[in-house]
Amino acid sequence: MIRLEGVCCTYGCGDVLSHLDLEIHAGAAVAFIGPNGCGKSTLMKLLAGVLFARAGRYHFDGEEITARRLEDQAFAKRFHQRVGLLFQASEVQLFCPSVGEEVSFGPRQMELSEEEVRRRADDSLGLLGIGALGDRVPYHLSGGEKRRVALASVLALNPDVLLLDEPMNGLDPRMKEFLRGLLVDLNRAGKTILCSTHDFRYVEGVFDTAVVLSEEHRIARIGPYREVVADEAFLREMDVL
């Protein structure tokens, strides 16, 4: 489903991602691990078509994803319906005057019927346990509530791929356990889950594969998730423990 070939991405005067080669199949659950500043957030944005490679190629389902390709509005709409991104700072995704309108916004852009828009919004709010927040103003919510609203907005589009950038940040233990269970259920339902994380305890049992990024912004290791996170000497060397 996803293929990166020699991908480099630059901020300022240096590469934030350097010569990445990676293949991810549909239905996979992949954790991206690495020290702060290694490029995990940049990779999530690149996969979502928010940022673009300086060099190399990114293919999604056989189509190369470039800035020019996404200028085609019909193609861009299909792509963004299939690939949903939850930003690390969830509040940057919230811009509507109410939670209900926030979660309805994406489906409405898909030109669905109002009945279908309402159904998707209600289902997503219910799935995240925030149905009672429908009339609230997003900016007045707690950090954990904002995170759930942002995720509900992504899920309302029913994407094939979920890109989650440090989704456990700022959540209390109960909400972390809830989110862990939700990710397991979504993956079992066929969703491809790609997640940057350093919270190994609360994502136990979610992922089948780990991709480790180094301080040099390269892929240092790809392997079974449990095997990688059990290698404490390696994780200390990578500065993630």
N, C-alpha and C positions, 0 to 999 in steps of 0.2 A: 504493500500500500504506500509506504513512504521510503524514498531512497535519496540519500545525500551522497554526492560524489565530489570530494575535494573542496567542500564548502568553507569559505573564509568570509568573515563578517568583520567590519572595521568601525570603531568609534574613534574620532579624533585621529591620532597618529599611529595607532597600533591595532592589531587584530584582537578581537574579542572571541572569535571562533577561528580556529586555524586548521585547515585541511581535514575536515571531518568527513569520514566515510561511514555510512550507517544504513542498514536496511531494517525496516519494521513491518511486520506482517499484520494484516487485519486481525483484530481480536486480541492482540498482545497487551500486556500490562507491563510497562517499562518505567523504572525509576531512574532519574538522572541525578547523580551524586557528584559532589565536588566542593572544594573550598569556596568561600565568598569571592566573587570577582572572576570565577573561572569561565563564565559565559552561559550558565544554565538559563537565566531569564532571557538572554538574547536568543538562545536556541528555541525557547518556547515561542517567542514573538516571530522568529523566522518561519517556524513550522505553521504558524497561524496566518502568514502572509502580511504581517504588520511591518516587519523589516525584511530586507532582501540581501542576498549574498553579494559580496564584492567580487568573488571568484567562485568557481564551481557551480554545481547544478543541484536543484531540489526538485524532485518529481513526486507528485501525489497522484496515485492511481494512473500512472502512465503519462500524466500531463506535467510539463515543466512549469513551475510556479515562478513567475517573474513579475516585476512591476508593470511591464507592458501587457503581459497576459491578463493581469487583474484590472486593466483599464477597460476590458470587455465586461460591461455591467452584468450581462447574463451569466457569463462564466464566473465572475466574482461572487455573484449571489449564490450560485450553486456551491462554490467552494466554501464560502463562509457559513452556509447551512450545514455542511458536512464536518467542518472543523471548528470547534468551539474552544475559546481560551478564557481561563479564569486568571486574571492578573494577580500578582502577589499583593499589590495594594488594591483591594477590591473596590474601594470608594471611587477610583478613577473610572470605573465602568458604570457608575450610577449617575444619571442625569435627568431623570423624569421626576415629576412632582409627587408621585405616589408609588408605592411598592407595586401595586397592581398594574399601573401603566408601565413600570419598568420591565416587569416580566412579560407583559403583552407586546412590548415594542418589537422584538425580533420577529415573532410570528406574524405580526401585522405587516412588517416589511416584506414578508413572503407572499403577501396578497391572499392570505387565507380568508375564509369567511369569518365574520365576527363570532359566530358560534364556535368555530374551531379555535380561534384565538383565545376565547374565554376558557374553553376546555383545556387547552395546553397550559394556560396560565394557572388555572385552578389545580391541575394535576401537579405542576412543578412546585407550586407553593405548598401543596399538601405533602409532596414527597420530602420536602425540606422542613416540614413541620412549622411553617410560618404563615399558614392561611389567615391567621388573625391579624397579620400585619398589612393586609391589602390596602388599607386606606392611610397608612402611615407615610410620613415623609422620609425618604431614605437617609437623608443627611442627619436625621435625629435619632437614628438607630445606634445600637452598640456595635463595636467592631465585629463581633461574632455574627450579629444579625445582618450586618452589611455583607459579610462573606456569604451567608446563606442566600440572601437576595440576589447577589451577583451570580452565584452558581445556579439558582433557579432560572435566572434569565438565560443562561447558557443552555440549560437542559430543556427549556421550552422550545428550542429550535430542533431538538432531537438529533444532535449531531452524531456522526459515526465515530469521530475522534474527539476525545476530551483532553485538552492540554491544561494542566494544573500547575501553576507556579507557586511552590511552597504553600499549599492549601491549608496546612495545619497551623501556620503562623497566627498567633493572637487568639487561638481558640482554647477554651477550657477543656480539661480532660474528658468530660462527658461528650462535648461536641466533637472532639477528636475521634472518640470511639464510634459515634454516630456516623461521621464522615467516612471512617475506615470501612464500616459495614456497607455504606452506600456505594463506595467505589467497588467493593467486591461484587455486590449485586449487579451494578452496571456492567462490569466486565463479564460476568456470567451471562448477562443478557446480550452479549455480543459487541459491546462498545470497546473500542481501543482506548486504553488509558495511558497517557504519557504524563509523567509527573516529576517535577524537580522537588527534591526533599532532602532534609537532613535529620528528620524526626523518625529514626528507624523503629523506635518502640511502637509508635501508633500506626505504622503502615504495615506491620507484620501480617503476612498472609495475603496482601493485595497484589504484589508484583511477582512476575515470573523471571524477569530479566533486569539486571542493573547495568547502566552505562556510567562509567566514572570519567569525569572531566578533570584535567590537571590544571595547575596554576599557569601552565603554558598554553591553555585554551585548546588543548587537543584531547582526543579520546585516549585515556590511559588503559582502560580495561573494559571489556564487555563479557558478562558471564551470568550464570544463574544467580538470582537475587540473594538467596539464602547463603550461597557459597561466598559471594563477594562481601556481604555485611558481616559474615563470620570471620573474615580475615582481618583481625584487628591490627596486626602489624602493617598490612598494606594500607588500611584506612588511616592509620596514624601518619604513615609516610605521605599520604595524599592530603593530610591536614583536615580530615573530616571527622576525627574523633578527638 
